[in-house]
Amino acid sequence: MGADDKLENAGEKLGGKAKEAAGKLTDDKGLEAEGKGDQVKADLKGAGEKLKDAFKKD
């Protein structure tokens, strides 16, 4: 996984955490769910990149 990908995924996860927190503070369930979704998406991207890297090393 390249450094750019890691940075992008970390930024997306951080943005998701911010959205989730803002949703909790404002009692906006939609924003909270969107934030959680962004975090999951960033985690899945990271896992996919790690999987690709594992196959490239063989």
Buried (B, 14 or more C-beta within 10 A) or exposed (E): BEEEBEEBBEEBBEBBBEBBEBBEEEEBEEBBEBBBEBBEBBBEBBEEBEEEEEEEEE
